[in-house]
Amino acid sequence: MPPSSPPPSPITRRRAIGAGTLALLLTKADIAWGATILAVRVWPAMDYTRVTIESDGKLIATHVSVTTPPRMALDIEGLELSPALKELVGSVKSNDPFIRGIRVGQNAPGVVRLVIDLKQEALPQVFNLPPIAAYQHRLVMDLYPLQAADPLEALIAERLGEKSTPIPPTPAAAAPRDPLGDLIAQQGSKPAASGAASTSAAKPPKPTDSAANSPAPAPMPPAVASSKPSKTDRLIIIALDPGHGGEDPGAIGPQGTREKDVVLQVALKLRERINASTINGNPMRAFLTRDADFFVPLHVRVQKAQKVQADLFISIHADAFTVPTARGASVFALSEKGASSAAAKYMADKENSADKIGGVNVKVKDAQVQRAILDMSTTAQINDSLKLGSSLLGEIGSFAKLHKPKVEQAGFAVLKAPDIPSILIETAFISNPEEEQRLRSVEYQDQLADAMLRGLQRYFAKNPPLARTRTSS
């Protein structure tokens, strides 16, 4: 035992484990001689569920998956069971699409085991993130579905008015427990049926009043099991991209307003307006890159828009600067060469750092290939993006102060879809106390959504969408 280790308790660890004594009975003297757990968080979403363990040192973990019943075991080295880890048990929401419950126990001296009971088979990704921004070391577990739903198919099914039949999750077949979870099962640790994303550290600011009083984000449309006609009328699809999310709160205002909360509310309001509108008799549909509080990597946001064959891409943000006096809304398009101003370059660099804060698994094999595809933006795409940006900037400027009177350009990674006109809107400076208060108000959020819809209609009036037919294939 290392010299820095605390003296053993009256019941030694070896004797406790050998006798099957509850690991949960460890005293304070037995807790964490290695890394210290700072926070635990669970981020459920239809796309994937993320589990994060934050600590003051890098954690080494190994995992194994079992299909019947579906579950995953994760052994974390250098740890003793702590109250912070026990919080994971109560962090699972009853409506989590993937996790049924989490059990935790001491598997061996210096090794903590998590057993994650699943509602369906999942593809796990386990990786480490180095310290950045407000975070220290993070161990991340992402659980993805075996087969993701086709969002374009869901949009077409919605237009056709068919009743969608969700594909049920893989049932957990009744079977005797194997030794994988026996140790923890003997401890009597039961997963919670419900609970919010939990943290053992100081909790981040709560969502704004307007966000709290607004309806909860609607889930992604389910996959459709029944067959459908191969074509429908011309859907005009607008990809809305609420910035940040999940582990990445974005900018935080003086009153604690989080950018990720505000922009999601604006996007949800704009989705309602788009879905109720038409262009020259053609129905419009909005597709959100995230419709709840979870993180989406920048290149995945672009890929989602491409997958639904979006006509336009609008990324929604709330600006921030080092001084509280900066104010006004801005609209940005991509630049082929360099940024149109030092401020535009500053903004692009800040927004492009979202992947590092939110946490991307850089070991994913095709990540570099995926990013390379996003570097083929065309002059035509940029020209159309500038026209779109001008239309929306003019409408926003009819009721709000503008930071700059024209569309600016910089190398925003999220705007690099080569075939989709794309813009990024900074709705106001959340770092400005007056504008933060405005962003918190339902009235201002409604004004923003109305102005963006008018801007879309102005753009399409001069730039009609191509006459093509959407298909579900």
Beta strands, then each sheet from edge to edge (+ up, - down):
strand 1: 37-43
strand 2: 49-55
strand 3: 60-67
strand 4: 70-77
strand 5: 99-108
strand 6: 111-118
strand 7: 122-129
strand 8: 137-145
strand 9: 236-242
strand 10: 278-279
strand 11: 282-288
strand 12: 312-319
strand 13: 330-334
strand 14: 408-410
strand 15: 422-429
sheet 1: 1+ 2- 8+ 7-
sheet 2: 3+ 4- 6+ 5-
sheet 3: 10+ 11- 9- 12- 15- 13+ 14+
end
